[in-house]
Amino acid sequence: MTLNWRLFITTVTALLFVILVFMNFLGYWTANPAIQILFFFIMVGSIFNAGIETSKNLKNRG
């Protein structure tokens, strides 16, 4: 079984941004509002991108 590196990297990126945004939400680190908004939209975009890569991978399998 070959590892799809693009799928792996996009999934890890999405997970890291989710963790980063929730750490900010829980108060483990602080940032100014512009950075908070930027990280939130990057998180949403990376989750969307990971979903697209997952669907491409599943479509190519079956």
Distance bins in CASP14 RR format, pairs under 12 A and 6 or more apart:
PFRMAT RR
TARGET T0000
AUTHOR 0000-0000-0000
RMODE 2
METHOD distances of the structure
MODEL  1
1 57 0 0 0 0 0 1 0 0 0 0 0
1 61 0 0 0 0 0 1 0 0 0 0 0
2 8 0 0 0 0 0 1 0 0 0 0 0
2 57 0 0 0 0 0 1 0 0 0 0 0
2 60 0 0 0 0 0 1 0 0 0 0 0
2 61 0 0 0 0 0 1 0 0 0 0 0
3 9 0 0 0 0 0 1 0 0 0 0 0
3 11 0 0 0 0 0 1 0 0 0 0 0
3 57 0 0 0 0 0 1 0 0 0 0 0
4 10 0 0 0 0 1 0 0 0 0 0 0
4 11 0 0 0 0 1 0 0 0 0 0 0
4 50 0 0 0 0 0 1 0 0 0 0 0
4 53 1 0 0 1 0 0 0 0 0 0 0
4 54 0 0 0 0 1 0 0 0 0 0 0
4 56 0 0 0 0 1 0 0 0 0 0 0
4 57 1 0 1 0 0 0 0 0 0 0 0
4 58 0 0 0 0 0 1 0 0 0 0 0
4 60 0 0 0 0 1 0 0 0 0 0 0
4 61 0 0 0 0 1 0 0 0 0 0 0
5 11 0 0 0 0 0 1 0 0 0 0 0
5 12 0 0 0 0 0 1 0 0 0 0 0
5 53 0 0 0 0 0 1 0 0 0 0 0
5 57 0 0 0 0 0 1 0 0 0 0 0
6 12 0 0 0 0 0 1 0 0 0 0 0
6 13 0 0 0 0 0 1 0 0 0 0 0
6 49 0 0 0 0 1 0 0 0 0 0 0
6 50 0 0 0 0 0 1 0 0 0 0 0
6 51 0 0 0 0 0 1 0 0 0 0 0
6 52 0 0 0 0 0 1 0 0 0 0 0
6 53 1 0 1 0 0 0 0 0 0 0 0
6 54 0 0 0 0 0 1 0 0 0 0 0
6 56 0 0 0 0 1 0 0 0 0 0 0
6 57 0 0 0 0 1 0 0 0 0 0 0
6 60 0 0 0 0 0 1 0 0 0 0 0
7 13 0 0 0 0 0 1 0 0 0 0 0
7 14 0 0 0 0 0 1 0 0 0 0 0
7 49 0 0 0 0 0 1 0 0 0 0 0
7 50 1 0 0 1 0 0 0 0 0 0 0
7 51 0 0 0 0 1 0 0 0 0 0 0
7 52 0 0 0 0 1 0 0 0 0 0 0
7 53 1 0 1 0 0 0 0 0 0 0 0
7 54 1 0 0 1 0 0 0 0 0 0 0
7 55 0 0 0 0 0 1 0 0 0 0 0
7 56 1 0 0 1 0 0 0 0 0 0 0
7 57 1 0 1 0 0 0 0 0 0 0 0
7 58 0 0 0 0 1 0 0 0 0 0 0
7 60 0 0 0 0 0 1 0 0 0 0 0
7 61 0 0 0 0 0 1 0 0 0 0 0
8 14 0 0 0 0 0 1 0 0 0 0 0
8 15 0 0 0 0 0 1 0 0 0 0 0
8 50 0 0 0 0 1 0 0 0 0 0 0
8 53 0 0 0 0 1 0 0 0 0 0 0
8 54 0 0 0 0 0 1 0 0 0 0 0
8 57 0 0 0 0 0 1 0 0 0 0 0
9 15 0 0 0 0 0 1 0 0 0 0 0
9 16 0 0 0 0 0 1 0 0 0 0 0
9 46 0 0 0 0 0 1 0 0 0 0 0
9 49 0 0 0 0 0 1 0 0 0 0 0
9 50 0 0 0 0 1 0 0 0 0 0 0
9 53 0 0 0 0 1 0 0 0 0 0 0
10 16 0 0 0 0 0 1 0 0 0 0 0
10 17 0 0 0 0 0 1 0 0 0 0 0
10 45 0 0 0 0 0 1 0 0 0 0 0
10 46 1 0 0 1 0 0 0 0 0 0 0
10 47 0 0 0 0 1 0 0 0 0 0 0
10 48 0 0 0 0 1 0 0 0 0 0 0
10 49 1 0 1 0 0 0 0 0 0 0 0
10 50 1 0 1 0 0 0 0 0 0 0 0
10 51 1 0 0 1 0 0 0 0 0 0 0
10 52 0 0 0 0 1 0 0 0 0 0 0
10 53 1 0 1 0 0 0 0 0 0 0 0
10 54 0 0 0 0 1 0 0 0 0 0 0
10 55 0 0 0 0 0 1 0 0 0 0 0
10 56 0 0 0 0 0 1 0 0 0 0 0
10 57 0 0 0 0 0 1 0 0 0 0 0
11 17 0 0 0 0 0 1 0 0 0 0 0
11 18 0 0 0 0 0 1 0 0 0 0 0
11 46 0 0 0 0 1 0 0 0 0 0 0
11 47 0 0 0 0 1 0 0 0 0 0 0
11 49 0 0 0 0 1 0 0 0 0 0 0
11 50 1 0 1 0 0 0 0 0 0 0 0
11 51 0 0 0 0 1 0 0 0 0 0 0
11 52 0 0 0 0 0 1 0 0 0 0 0
11 53 1 0 0 1 0 0 0 0 0 0 0
11 54 1 0 0 1 0 0 0 0 0 0 0
11 57 0 0 0 0 0 1 0 0 0 0 0
12 18 0 0 0 0 0 1 0 0 0 0 0
12 19 0 0 0 0 0 1 0 0 0 0 0
12 46 0 0 0 0 1 0 0 0 0 0 0
12 49 0 0 0 0 0 1 0 0 0 0 0
12 50 0 0 0 0 1 0 0 0 0 0 0
12 53 0 0 0 0 0 1 0 0 0 0 0
13 19 0 0 0 0 0 1 0 0 0 0 0
13 20 0 0 0 0 0 1 0 0 0 0 0
13 42 0 0 0 0 1 0 0 0 0 0 0
13 43 0 0 0 0 1 0 0 0 0 0 0
13 45 0 0 0 0 1 0 0 0 0 0 0
13 46 1 0 1 0 0 0 0 0 0 0 0
13 47 0 0 0 0 1 0 0 0 0 0 0
13 48 0 0 0 0 0 1 0 0 0 0 0
13 49 1 0 0 1 0 0 0 0 0 0 0
13 50 1 0 0 1 0 0 0 0 0 0 0
13 51 0 0 0 0 0 1 0 0 0 0 0
13 53 0 0 0 0 0 1 0 0 0 0 0
14 20 0 0 0 0 0 1 0 0 0 0 0
14 21 0 0 0 0 0 1 0 0 0 0 0
14 42 0 0 0 0 1 0 0 0 0 0 0
14 43 1 0 0 1 0 0 0 0 0 0 0
14 44 0 0 0 0 1 0 0 0 0 0 0
14 45 0 0 0 0 1 0 0 0 0 0 0
14 46 1 0 1 0 0 0 0 0 0 0 0
14 47 1 0 1 0 0 0 0 0 0 0 0
14 48 0 0 0 0 1 0 0 0 0 0 0
14 49 1 0 0 1 0 0 0 0 0 0 0
14 50 1 0 1 0 0 0 0 0 0 0 0
14 51 0 0 0 0 1 0 0 0 0 0 0
14 52 0 0 0 0 0 1 0 0 0 0 0
14 53 0 0 0 0 1 0 0 0 0 0 0
14 54 0 0 0 0 0 1 0 0 0 0 0
15 21 0 0 0 0 0 1 0 0 0 0 0
15 22 0 0 0 0 0 1 0 0 0 0 0
15 43 0 0 0 0 1 0 0 0 0 0 0
15 46 0 0 0 0 1 0 0 0 0 0 0
15 47 0 0 0 0 1 0 0 0 0 0 0
15 50 0 0 0 0 1 0 0 0 0 0 0
16 22 0 0 0 0 0 1 0 0 0 0 0
16 23 0 0 0 0 0 1 0 0 0 0 0
16 39 0 0 0 0 0 1 0 0 0 0 0
16 42 0 0 0 0 0 1 0 0 0 0 0
16 43 0 0 0 0 1 0 0 0 0 0 0
16 46 0 0 0 0 1 0 0 0 0 0 0
16 47 0 0 0 0 0 1 0 0 0 0 0
16 50 0 0 0 0 0 1 0 0 0 0 0
17 23 0 0 0 0 0 1 0 0 0 0 0
17 24 0 0 0 0 0 1 0 0 0 0 0
17 38 0 0 0 0 0 1 0 0 0 0 0
17 39 1 0 0 1 0 0 0 0 0 0 0
17 40 0 0 0 0 1 0 0 0 0 0 0
17 41 0 0 0 0 1 0 0 0 0 0 0
17 42 1 0 1 0 0 0 0 0 0 0 0
17 43 1 1 0 0 0 0 0 0 0 0 0
17 44 0 0 0 0 1 0 0 0 0 0 0
17 45 0 0 0 0 1 0 0 0 0 0 0
17 46 1 0 1 0 0 0 0 0 0 0 0
17 47 1 0 0 1 0 0 0 0 0 0 0
17 48 0 0 0 0 0 1 0 0 0 0 0
17 49 0 0 0 0 0 1 0 0 0 0 0
17 50 0 0 0 0 1 0 0 0 0 0 0
18 24 0 0 0 0 0 1 0 0 0 0 0
18 25 0 0 0 0 0 1 0 0 0 0 0
18 39 0 0 0 0 0 1 0 0 0 0 0
18 40 0 0 0 0 0 1 0 0 0 0 0
18 42 0 0 0 0 0 1 0 0 0 0 0
18 43 1 0 1 0 0 0 0 0 0 0 0
18 44 0 0 0 0 1 0 0 0 0 0 0
18 45 0 0 0 0 0 1 0 0 0 0 0
18 46 0 0 0 0 1 0 0 0 0 0 0
18 47 1 0 0 1 0 0 0 0 0 0 0
18 50 0 0 0 0 0 1 0 0 0 0 0
19 25 0 0 0 0 0 1 0 0 0 0 0
19 26 0 0 0 0 0 1 0 0 0 0 0
19 28 0 0 0 0 0 1 0 0 0 0 0
19 29 0 0 0 0 0 1 0 0 0 0 0
19 39 0 0 0 0 0 1 0 0 0 0 0
19 43 0 0 0 0 1 0 0 0 0 0 0
19 46 0 0 0 0 0 1 0 0 0 0 0
20 26 0 0 0 0 0 1 0 0 0 0 0
20 27 0 0 0 0 0 1 0 0 0 0 0
20 28 0 0 0 0 1 0 0 0 0 0 0
20 29 0 0 0 0 1 0 0 0 0 0 0
20 31 0 0 0 0 1 0 0 0 0 0 0
20 35 0 0 0 0 0 1 0 0 0 0 0
20 36 0 0 0 0 0 1 0 0 0 0 0
20 38 0 0 0 0 0 1 0 0 0 0 0
20 39 1 0 0 1 0 0 0 0 0 0 0
20 40 0 0 0 0 1 0 0 0 0 0 0
20 42 0 0 0 0 1 0 0 0 0 0 0
20 43 1 0 0 1 0 0 0 0 0 0 0
20 46 0 0 0 0 0 1 0 0 0 0 0
21 27 0 0 0 0 0 1 0 0 0 0 0
21 28 0 0 0 0 0 1 0 0 0 0 0
21 29 0 0 0 0 0 1 0 0 0 0 0
21 31 0 0 0 0 0 1 0 0 0 0 0
21 35 0 0 0 0 0 1 0 0 0 0 0
21 36 0 0 0 0 1 0 0 0 0 0 0
21 37 0 0 0 0 0 1 0 0 0 0 0
21 38 0 0 0 0 0 1 0 0 0 0 0
21 39 1 0 1 0 0 0 0 0 0 0 0
21 40 1 0 1 0 0 0 0 0 0 0 0
21 41 0 0 0 0 0 1 0 0 0 0 0
21 42 0 0 0 0 1 0 0 0 0 0 0
21 43 1 0 1 0 0 0 0 0 0 0 0
21 44 0 0 0 0 1 0 0 0 0 0 0
21 45 0 0 0 0 0 1 0 0 0 0 0
21 46 0 0 0 0 0 1 0 0 0 0 0
21 47 0 0 0 0 0 1 0 0 0 0 0
22 28 0 0 0 0 1 0 0 0 0 0 0
22 29 0 0 0 0 0 1 0 0 0 0 0
22 36 0 0 0 0 0 1 0 0 0 0 0
22 39 0 0 0 0 0 1 0 0 0 0 0
22 40 0 0 0 0 0 1 0 0 0 0 0
22 43 0 0 0 0 1 0 0 0 0 0 0
23 29 1 0 1 0 0 0 0 0 0 0 0
23 30 0 0 0 0 0 1 0 0 0 0 0
23 31 0 0 0 0 0 1 0 0 0 0 0
23 36 0 0 0 0 0 1 0 0 0 0 0
23 39 0 0 0 0 0 1 0 0 0 0 0
23 43 0 0 0 0 0 1 0 0 0 0 0
24 30 1 0 0 1 0 0 0 0 0 0 0
24 31 1 0 0 1 0 0 0 0 0 0 0
24 32 0 0 0 0 0 1 0 0 0 0 0
24 33 0 0 0 0 0 1 0 0 0 0 0
24 35 0 0 0 0 1 0 0 0 0 0 0
24 36 1 0 0 1 0 0 0 0 0 0 0
24 37 0 0 0 0 0 1 0 0 0 0 0
24 38 0 0 0 0 0 1 0 0 0 0 0
24 39 1 0 0 1 0 0 0 0 0 0 0
24 40 0 0 0 0 1 0 0 0 0 0 0
24 43 0 0 0 0 0 1 0 0 0 0 0
25 31 0 0 0 0 0 1 0 0 0 0 0
25 36 0 0 0 0 1 0 0 0 0 0 0
25 39 0 0 0 0 0 1 0 0 0 0 0
25 40 0 0 0 0 1 0 0 0 0 0 0
25 43 0 0 0 0 0 1 0 0 0 0 0
27 36 0 0 0 0 0 1 0 0 0 0 0
29 35 0 0 0 0 0 1 0 0 0 0 0
29 36 0 0 0 0 0 1 0 0 0 0 0
29 39 0 0 0 0 0 1 0 0 0 0 0
30 36 0 0 0 0 1 0 0 0 0 0 0
31 37 0 0 0 0 1 0 0 0 0 0 0
31 38 0 0 0 0 1 0 0 0 0 0 0
31 39 1 0 0 1 0 0 0 0 0 0 0
31 40 0 0 0 0 0 1 0 0 0 0 0
32 38 0 0 0 0 1 0 0 0 0 0 0
32 39 0 0 0 0 0 1 0 0 0 0 0
33 39 0 0 0 0 0 1 0 0 0 0 0
33 40 0 0 0 0 0 1 0 0 0 0 0
34 40 0 0 0 0 0 1 0 0 0 0 0
34 41 0 0 0 0 0 1 0 0 0 0 0
35 41 0 0 0 0 0 1 0 0 0 0 0
35 42 0 0 0 0 0 1 0 0 0 0 0
36 42 0 0 0 0 0 1 0 0 0 0 0
36 43 0 0 0 0 0 1 0 0 0 0 0
37 43 0 0 0 0 0 1 0 0 0 0 0
37 44 0 0 0 0 0 1 0 0 0 0 0
38 44 0 0 0 0 0 1 0 0 0 0 0
38 45 0 0 0 0 0 1 0 0 0 0 0
39 45 0 0 0 0 0 1 0 0 0 0 0
39 46 0 0 0 0 0 1 0 0 0 0 0
40 46 0 0 0 0 0 1 0 0 0 0 0
40 47 0 0 0 0 0 1 0 0 0 0 0
41 47 0 0 0 0 0 1 0 0 0 0 0
41 48 0 0 0 0 0 1 0 0 0 0 0
42 48 0 0 0 0 0 1 0 0 0 0 0
42 49 0 0 0 0 0 1 0 0 0 0 0
43 49 0 0 0 0 0 1 0 0 0 0 0
43 50 0 0 0 0 0 1 0 0 0 0 0
44 50 0 0 0 0 0 1 0 0 0 0 0
44 51 0 0 0 0 0 1 0 0 0 0 0
45 51 0 0 0 0 1 0 0 0 0 0 0
45 52 0 0 0 0 1 0 0 0 0 0 0
45 53 0 0 0 0 0 1 0 0 0 0 0
46 52 0 0 0 0 0 1 0 0 0 0 0
46 53 0 0 0 0 0 1 0 0 0 0 0
47 53 0 0 0 0 0 1 0 0 0 0 0
47 54 0 0 0 0 0 1 0 0 0 0 0
48 54 0 0 0 0 0 1 0 0 0 0 0
48 55 0 0 0 0 0 1 0 0 0 0 0
49 55 0 0 0 0 0 1 0 0 0 0 0
49 56 0 0 0 0 0 1 0 0 0 0 0
50 56 0 0 0 0 0 1 0 0 0 0 0
50 57 0 0 0 0 0 1 0 0 0 0 0
51 57 0 0 0 0 1 0 0 0 0 0 0
51 58 0 0 0 0 1 0 0 0 0 0 0
51 59 0 0 0 0 0 1 0 0 0 0 0
52 58 0 0 0 0 0 1 0 0 0 0 0
52 59 0 0 0 0 0 1 0 0 0 0 0
53 59 0 0 0 0 0 1 0 0 0 0 0
53 60 0 0 0 0 0 1 0 0 0 0 0
54 60 0 0 0 0 0 1 0 0 0 0 0
54 61 0 0 0 0 0 1 0 0 0 0 0
55 61 0 0 0 0 0 1 0 0 0 0 0
55 62 0 0 0 0 0 1 0 0 0 0 0
56 62 0 0 0 0 0 1 0 0 0 0 0
END
